[in-house]
Amino acid sequence: MRTESKSRRVRRMFSSIAGRYDIANTVLSLGRDAGWRRFAVRVAELCEDNIALDVATGTGELAFELARRMDRGSVVGVDFSAEMLSIARQKAEQRGAKNVHFALCDALNLCFRDGCFDAALVAFGLRNFASAERALRELARVTKRGGRVVVLEFTLPPNRLLRWLYSLYFFHVLPFLGGLITGKRDAYAYLPASVAEFPPPEEIRELMQSAGLENVRYHLLTLGTVAVYVGQRK
Ligand SMILES: C[S@@+](CC[C@H](N)C(=O)[O-])C[C@H]1O[C@@H](n2cnc3c(N)ncnc32)[C@H](O)[C@@H]1O
């Protein structure tokens, strides 16, 4: 798929499910998604007064989790879907989250100067980008030397039996339930298909190294269905 057409299709898809995105996440992950984001924030090793970037922030859940950790710092969440950002802004207002700011911006061309964040994170975004390599280079570029880049993404369990069992849920039950909750079954058929096409953790680790990150490692969570990658800007 060409870069532009994938971007356009992905933006249209996420914009169409924005209003039901959070509830679908909670139901389909059996409430695990909040814990995955907490883990990602922990490995970013931020201090209270740091500035962090959440790329492909969607409805802002990772940005809010970062902000909770950084009382005296601030968080910027960016996404290219205005509909997703509108939900994120409403939530910021309702929660009184004053240290979180949202901006419309493409992950492949971040609207920030080099090295201006203490950490840059992306949750469930990388697999959706038209170019994972380019997005990783952008994440590394805007992060200070020594700062962390953290990627949270779905993966398939390494154990073959588990992978088979999980596939029954992921490829069959999840699209059905996602369709019921959001009315957009296509978006929830795209989810497992995009995970199946996405490179395995070792390859993502190498991509992060090629993007200018060092000490890259990853943690597998929830039976290896989710991976959290962390690297340091050289
Ligand atoms: C699966 S959602 C993840 C949202 C959020 N990070 C979370 O943890 O729930 C993926 C998000 O990536 C955004 N996205 C996809 N490609 C993007 C791009 N090139 N630039 C900015 N945002 C993008 C979509 O609009 C969508 O909000």
The ligand as an ORCA input file, in Angstrom:
! r2SCAN-3c Opt
* xyz 0 1
  C      -4.797      2.345     17.860
  S      -4.877      4.079     18.077
  C      -3.841      4.301     19.499
  C      -4.279      5.439     20.362
  C      -3.585      5.572     21.696
  N      -2.162      5.756     21.567
  C      -3.876      4.417     22.639
  O      -2.972      3.985     23.363
  O      -5.018      3.970     22.702
  C      -3.825      4.613     16.774
  C      -3.815      6.121     16.599
  O      -2.753      6.440     15.701
  C      -3.152      7.554     14.948
  N      -2.266      7.621     13.779
  C      -2.098      6.679     12.824
  N      -1.193      7.092     11.923
  C      -0.777      8.322     12.329
  C       0.163      9.257     11.825
  N       0.850      9.021     10.705
  N       0.356     10.392     12.497
  C      -0.339     10.661     13.636
  N      -1.249      9.832     14.153
  C      -1.465      8.660     13.508
  C      -4.618      7.295     14.654
  O      -5.310      8.452     14.277
  C      -5.086      6.717     15.991
  O      -5.575      7.726     16.834
*
